[in-house]
Amino acid sequence: MANTCIALNIFNQLVGSYRGQIRLKNISEKKVLEYADELRRRGETVPNYLMKADGLDVILKLDVCKTCNGTGKTNES
C-alpha cells in the first residue's frame, strides 16, 4: 500500500499528542480503518484511537484511559 508510510506517521504523531487531536482532510473513516489494518498486518503498533467524521474530514484522537490519564499508571501503582 503506497500510503502506509503516511499512515504510520499519522499514528506515531497521535501517540505523541495524546491530549490533542488530528484532523485528516478529505478522507473517509473507512480509509483510516484500512490504513490501521494494513499497519497491524505489517506488525506495526497502532494506538487505540477514537475517530469521528466531520464533513469530508476525519478527526482522530488517542483513546486515553481516564484513570491513568495516558500515563499507564493508576493512582495505586
trRosetta pair geometry for C-beta under 8 A, 3 or more apart (Angstrom, degrees):
i j d omega theta_ij theta_ji phi_ij phi_ji
1 4 4.7 97 83 -39 104 102
1 34 8.0 174 -130 145 153 102
1 35 7.6 -173 136 -112 151 64
1 38 5.0 -21 14 -157 152 159
3 6 4.8 -44 -169 39 78 117
3 7 5.9 83 132 -25 84 98
3 35 6.7 -68 108 -104 105 112
4 7 5.2 -52 -144 39 40 115
4 8 6.1 45 155 -24 69 101
4 35 6.7 168 -111 -147 60 81
4 38 5.4 -116 -100 121 114 128
4 39 6.2 159 -156 -76 101 77
4 42 7.0 87 -175 -11 150 155
5 8 5.7 -50 -147 33 30 112
5 9 6.6 31 153 -17 62 104
6 9 5.8 -56 -153 36 32 112
6 10 6.5 35 150 -22 65 104
7 10 5.6 -52 -150 32 34 114
7 11 6.5 24 156 -11 67 106
7 32 8.0 156 -129 -140 107 55
7 35 3.5 -162 -120 -175 146 125
7 36 7.2 -143 179 -60 127 46
7 38 7.1 82 70 68 161 114
7 39 6.0 -140 116 -49 121 121
8 11 6.1 -59 -147 41 31 104
8 12 6.1 31 154 -19 66 109
8 39 6.0 152 -84 -114 81 125
8 44 6.0 -93 -114 -158 107 161
9 12 5.7 -55 -142 39 30 111
9 13 6.2 31 157 -20 64 106
10 13 5.9 -58 -151 36 27 110
10 14 6.5 33 149 -25 62 105
10 22 6.5 160 -162 133 90 161
10 24 7.0 21 -138 -86 143 121
10 35 7.7 30 51 135 133 150
10 60 7.2 85 163 40 111 160
11 14 5.3 -46 -148 29 37 119
11 15 6.9 43 153 -22 63 97
11 36 7.2 123 -79 -104 138 82
11 39 6.8 161 16 116 156 178
11 44 7.8 109 78 138 144 124
11 46 5.4 -64 -157 -133 155 73
11 47 6.1 170 -173 19 95 89
11 49 7.5 -112 -126 -39 87 142
12 15 5.8 -48 -156 28 35 113
12 16 6.9 26 151 -12 63 107
13 16 5.8 -62 -153 40 36 109
13 17 6.4 -4 161 11 70 113
13 22 6.5 94 104 -83 116 143
14 17 6.6 -82 -144 53 26 85
14 18 7.7 67 159 -89 61 55
14 22 5.9 -86 -87 -4 88 132
14 47 5.9 -152 104 48 114 134
14 49 6.1 -15 167 -100 152 128
14 60 5.8 -62 -105 128 132 124
14 61 7.9 169 -151 -149 107 15
14 62 5.3 149 164 -65 93 94
15 18 7.0 -5 -165 -63 33 90
15 47 5.1 165 -82 -43 90 143
15 62 6.8 116 -99 -100 36 136
17 20 4.2 -31 156 40 113 113
17 22 7.5 110 74 -53 130 95
17 62 7.5 165 88 -11 56 125
18 62 4.2 -74 -131 67 73 149
18 64 5.2 100 172 -76 116 126
18 70 4.4 136 119 -134 155 147
19 64 7.8 4 -81 -24 51 160
19 70 7.5 -99 -57 -10 74 161
20 61 7.6 -140 118 -125 37 81
21 59 5.4 16 164 -179 130 99
21 60 6.4 164 -165 82 77 46
21 61 4.2 -37 -106 -86 98 90
22 59 7.2 158 80 -156 44 54
22 60 4.7 -12 59 59 96 100
22 61 7.7 177 20 -73 66 46
23 54 7.3 -56 -134 54 104 135
23 57 5.4 5 -175 173 95 137
23 58 7.6 156 -156 81 51 41
23 59 5.3 -23 -101 -101 69 77
23 60 8.0 -172 -79 21 23 71
24 27 4.7 -38 132 38 115 131
24 32 6.9 144 52 -82 160 118
24 57 6.2 157 79 -163 50 79
24 58 4.7 -11 58 61 107 90
24 59 7.6 -171 19 -82 74 27
24 60 6.6 48 -15 -10 110 107
25 56 7.3 30 -171 108 59 98
25 57 5.4 -36 -111 -105 43 99
26 56 5.2 0 -100 145 54 116
26 57 7.0 -17 -28 -85 34 62
27 31 5.1 -113 -173 72 92 134
27 32 6.3 95 137 -50 122 90
27 56 8.0 97 22 156 34 72
27 57 7.2 36 39 -140 74 43
27 58 5.4 -69 85 10 94 116
28 31 4.7 102 58 1 80 99
28 32 7.3 -142 98 -2 47 84
28 53 7.7 -6 -149 -107 56 117
28 58 7.0 88 176 -51 12 124
29 32 5.6 -53 -152 36 38 113
29 33 6.4 40 150 -19 68 105
29 51 5.7 129 -132 137 100 129
29 53 5.6 -78 -40 -63 113 101
29 58 5.6 151 -79 -112 63 128
30 33 5.7 -56 -152 36 32 113
30 34 6.5 36 149 -22 65 104
31 34 5.4 -49 -150 32 35 116
31 35 6.6 37 152 -19 65 101
32 35 5.7 -52 -152 34 34 112
32 36 6.4 32 152 -17 65 105
32 51 6.0 169 100 -133 151 150
32 58 5.6 -140 -34 124 142 165
32 60 7.1 -174 -153 -74 146 117
33 36 5.7 -54 -146 38 33 111
33 37 6.2 33 155 -19 66 107
34 37 5.8 -56 -147 38 29 110
34 38 6.3 30 155 -20 64 107
35 38 5.7 -56 -147 36 30 112
35 39 6.4 29 155 -18 64 105
36 39 5.8 -55 -150 36 31 111
36 40 6.5 31 153 -18 64 105
36 46 4.9 111 -152 -164 87 159
36 49 7.9 -139 -100 36 142 123
37 40 5.7 -54 -149 36 32 111
37 41 6.4 34 153 -20 65 104
38 41 5.7 -53 -150 34 32 113
38 42 6.5 25 153 -13 64 108
39 42 5.7 -61 -151 41 33 108
39 44 4.1 -66 179 64 91 125
39 46 5.2 113 94 -63 127 115
40 43 7.7 63 -179 -62 32 13
40 44 6.8 -88 -76 61 29 73
40 46 5.6 -64 -63 7 89 125
46 49 7.7 -76 160 -4 90 111
47 62 5.7 -26 132 -131 140 96
47 63 7.5 175 145 34 91 81
48 62 7.3 80 83 -168 64 66
48 63 4.0 -71 124 55 99 121
49 60 5.3 -8 176 -166 135 97
49 61 6.6 147 -165 75 81 37
49 62 5.7 -58 -108 -110 75 39
49 63 5.6 -164 -110 -14 13 91
50 60 7.3 144 77 -158 52 48
50 61 4.7 -19 60 65 102 93
50 62 7.6 21 15 98 83 9
50 63 5.1 120 -36 -76 85 87
51 58 5.9 -6 -167 -178 100 109
51 59 7.1 156 -152 79 49 52
51 60 5.6 -14 -101 -102 79 68
51 61 7.8 -177 -75 25 37 69
52 58 7.3 161 82 -156 33 64
52 59 5.3 -13 61 56 83 99
53 57 7.4 143 -162 85 55 47
53 58 5.8 -39 -103 -102 56 70
53 59 7.9 168 -104 15 8 79
54 57 4.9 -25 72 74 90 97
54 58 7.2 151 22 -105 79 19
54 59 5.4 47 -6 -20 125 110
62 70 7.3 64 114 -113 132 118
64 68 7.9 -127 175 77 84 81
64 69 6.6 18 157 -164 124 30
64 70 4.2 -35 -143 -70 122 92
65 68 4.7 35 89 35 121 95
65 69 7.4 -65 87 -20 72 20
65 70 7.0 168 44 -62 73 38
66 69 7.1 22 -164 -74 31 57
67 74 5.4 -13 144 -116 116 93
67 75 7.7 -105 177 -7 88 87
68 71 5.0 -129 164 54 94 78
68 72 5.7 156 160 -1 152 6
68 73 5.5 137 -141 61 111 35
68 74 5.5 -74 -80 -76 90 53
73 77 5.0 -133 -156 82 85 108
74 77 5.2 80 50 12 78 99
